[in-house]
Amino acid sequence: MKEFKYVVTDPEGIHARPAGILVKAIAKKTSDIKIKKAGDTREVNAKSIMAVMSLGVKKGNEVITAEGEDEEDAIAEIQKVLEENL
């Protein structure tokens, strides 16, 4: 299991555009990639735009992610997307 923690800096949090970019970037990864907002017990499928948006991640929230066969590559891609878009 590989984790990556990131504090969201976008004033809008994770809204439709960055959620869509994230989902598209990791859609073909074979790993079971989850995303969780720190302090929330829910952990959702990061390959589902509706699930990602359902977390209601706002600016300042920390998101935690991933696990699986290509987890190193998946985490690198997630980190890139978050840093460029949030």
C-alpha positions as CSV (number, residue, x, y, z in Angstrom):
1,M,0.0,0.0,0.0
2,K,1.3,3.4,-1.0
3,E,-0.1,6.7,0.4
4,F,0.2,10.3,-0.7
5,K,-1.1,13.1,1.4
6,Y,-1.9,16.5,-0.2
7,V,-3.5,19.6,1.3
8,V,-5.9,21.2,-1.3
9,T,-5.0,24.8,-2.0
10,D,-7.6,25.6,-4.7
11,P,-10.2,28.0,-3.2
12,E,-13.0,25.9,-4.7
13,G,-11.7,22.6,-3.4
14,I,-12.1,19.5,-5.6
15,H,-14.9,20.5,-8.0
16,A,-15.9,19.0,-11.3
17,R,-13.0,20.1,-13.5
18,P,-10.1,18.9,-11.3
19,A,-12.1,15.8,-10.3
20,G,-12.6,15.0,-14.0
21,I,-8.9,15.5,-14.7
22,L,-8.0,13.2,-11.8
23,V,-10.4,10.5,-12.8
24,K,-9.2,10.6,-16.4
25,A,-5.5,10.5,-15.4
26,I,-5.9,7.3,-13.3
27,A,-8.8,5.5,-15.1
28,K,-6.5,2.9,-16.8
29,K,-4.5,2.1,-13.7
30,T,-5.0,-1.4,-12.4
31,S,-4.5,-0.4,-8.8
32,D,-7.5,0.0,-6.4
33,I,-7.2,3.7,-5.9
34,K,-9.1,5.3,-3.1
35,I,-9.4,8.8,-1.9
36,K,-10.2,9.9,1.6
37,K,-10.6,13.3,3.2
38,A,-8.7,13.6,6.5
39,G,-11.2,13.4,9.4
40,D,-13.8,11.6,7.3
41,T,-14.5,7.9,7.7
42,R,-15.6,7.5,4.0
43,E,-13.1,6.2,1.5
44,V,-14.2,6.4,-2.1
45,N,-13.2,5.0,-5.5
46,A,-10.9,7.7,-7.1
47,K,-11.8,6.5,-10.5
48,S,-15.4,7.7,-10.1
49,I,-16.0,11.4,-10.6
50,M,-19.3,11.3,-8.6
51,A,-17.6,9.5,-5.7
52,V,-14.7,12.0,-5.6
53,M,-17.0,14.9,-5.7
54,S,-19.2,13.4,-3.0
55,L,-16.5,13.8,-0.4
56,G,-16.9,17.6,-0.6
57,V,-13.2,18.3,-0.3
58,K,-12.6,22.0,0.4
59,K,-9.5,24.3,0.5
60,G,-7.3,23.2,3.3
61,N,-8.6,19.7,3.5
62,E,-6.0,16.9,3.3
63,V,-6.7,14.1,0.9
64,I,-5.1,10.7,1.3
65,T,-4.8,8.1,-1.4
66,A,-3.8,4.4,-3.1
67,E,-2.9,0.6,-3.3
68,G,-2.3,-2.1,-6.0
69,E,-0.1,-3.5,-8.7
70,D,0.9,-0.1,-10.3
71,E,0.5,1.9,-7.1
72,E,3.9,3.7,-7.5
73,D,2.9,5.0,-11.0
74,A,-0.7,5.7,-9.8
75,I,0.5,7.8,-6.9
76,A,3.0,9.7,-9.1
77,E,0.1,10.5,-11.5
78,I,-2.2,11.6,-8.6
79,Q,0.5,13.8,-7.2
80,K,1.1,15.5,-10.5
81,V,-2.6,16.1,-11.1
82,L,-3.2,17.5,-7.6
83,E,-0.2,19.8,-7.7
84,E,-1.1,21.1,-11.1
85,N,-4.8,21.5,-10.6
86,L,-5.4,22.0,-6.9
